[in-house]
C-alpha cells in the first residue's frame, strides 16, 4: 500500500458481497489497508463488465488502474490473486514515469 500511495494511487476493492461479509473480509484478508465497497446490486460490476458468469452474477477478479481523468489505463483479469499487485504496480509505475516527462 505504501508503494501505491507513493505513486499517488488509491486502492479500492469492490465485491458483490454484503457489507457484513466485507467488513470481516476487509479486516482478515486486506488487513484494513484499503477500502472494500459492497456492490450488492452489482451496478459497479456491470459498469466495468467485471462479470464472468452473467447468469449467476459472480464477479471476475479484475484489477483496474484508472487515471485521474477517469480513463482505464490498465486492466488485468485472473481468478488467482497472485499477479494482481505486481501487474497493476508495473502499469502504475509506467504511467507515473510518463507523467514526469
C-alpha positions, 0 to 999 in steps of 0.5 A: 500500500505504501508503494501505491500511495507513493505513486499517488494511487488509491486502492479500492476493492469492490465485491458483490458481497454484503457489507457484513461479509466485507467488513470481516473480509476487509479486516482478515484478508486486506488487513484494513489497508484499503477500502472494500465497497459492497456492490450488492446490486452489482451496478459497479460490476456491470459498469466495468463488465467485471462479470464472468458468469452473467447468469449467476452474477459472480464477479471476475477478479479484475484489477483496474488502474484508472487515471485521474481523468477517469480513463482505464489505463490498465486492466488485468483479469485472473481468478488467482490473486497472485499477479494482481499487485505486481501487474497493476504496480508495473502499469502504475509505475509506467504511467507515473514515469510518463507523467514526469516527462 
